[in-house]
């Protein structure tokens, strides 16, 4: 018998499209929330078409970000579509949206109006710059938020323009904080019976990950710069070459760990050398220490190097690609990758739910739905629409 999902008593109406709002919905759905995704009847969420690879014309991203959700269609530019969504929201615990500020208000779906019929509703709003401030009305994509939040400037090689991560980091961070804020707001609702707005801005979610960047500038006058594969004054912590052409990450910047690394290298004197004996000293002599370690690592194959490091308690590992994940025993033992049935593509692999809960873990029930797949189920079953109403909405292009 499958365990109860911890959020299976929550209903979430998800508006918006692309990634920031929908990823928040995915996170809530992973733990059992009934996520009803509302899409434009003509086009659906553009994520249905996005992705680098599209076998048979099918997005490989959509089945992941829309997993566990139910799809209905409604044209929110029409009064009838707005009324449908208003009726759905009246029966929901959470509304997730990622339109520009003011869009819901133009549609008559402002939080204050929704609270009149559903005072406990949590309204989770994900935008580039937040609901207030001089930039609120600007179009805000994840890449812009990454730049404004500070992570873009410090990413990459020092002699090149700022780089970006190969994933939509800003959107995903804002969505993760939005999901956290949603759960906090629901907890508070349990005390007061009242909902509230969760305002998650991409640039602020990125800023929240920037460690001590602000006081470094304010107090010490220090500006972080791009440092490539290393962090300033943290050594050794880098990717090192092996005899068989691989690169292995070694992180031995703590004093006790560095002593263990020196023993593995059969160079115990390095740990007492005044250039390397302390964390600060190693940071000051990073380049020459990296050269010494690289000369040693280059004499060993990756498997032998990793075995020696692991056996002696030195953190180390390969740089994984997708094919490495499928073959790795740790991924397999923890079921980090799951395989589901896709109606067109057959077996479909994706990452599992994180984090793991010991008693009520999350679960992926199905891949992303077809456009409007649950119109009948939700509009008839939940809202009680009859044949005439459904036919009228379809003929008018509202659903």
Buried (B, 14 or more C-beta within 10 A) or exposed (E): EEEEBBBEEBBBBBBBBBBBBBBBBBBBBBBBBBBBBBBBBEEBBEBBBBBEEEEEEBBBBBBBBBBBBBBBBBBBEBEBBBEBBBBBBBBBBBBBBBBBBEBBEEBEBBBEBBBEEBEBBBBBBBBBBBBEEEBBEEEBBBBBBBBBBBBBBBBBEEEEEBEBEEEBBBBBBBBBBBBBBBBEBBEBBEEEEEBBBBBBBBBBBBBEEBEEBEEBEEEEEEEBEBBEEBBEEBBBBBBBBBEEEBBBBBBBBBEEBBBBBBBBBEBEEBBEBEEBBEBEBBBBBBEEBBEBBBEBBBEBEBEEBBEBBEEEEBBBEBEEEEEEBEEBEEBEEEEBBBEBEBEEEEEBBBEBBEEEEEEBBBBBBBBBBEBBBBBEEBBBEBBEBEEEBBEBBBEEEBB
